[in-house]
């Protein structure tokens, strides 16, 4: 399964001619290639998958997506694991 997670760009740099960034996803920072979103700026939100920022999104869309992720994870906490079945 492929998952794309929203995060806020907190740093942008050039590495050997390639735009790279640091993206904050709920407090966890990860590096991402920004080549697919050349117009992105620090403070904007993006969707990151497999180390690549895929699209610029607005803060409202990012918040809604993170809220759904949180609800999904909370729902999984109460479910029994495979070993308990």
Beta strands, then each sheet from edge to edge (+ up, - down):
strand 1: 5-15
strand 2: 18-25
strand 3: 28-33
strand 4: 45-49
strand 5: 52-57
sheet 1: 3+ 2- 1+ 4- 5+
end
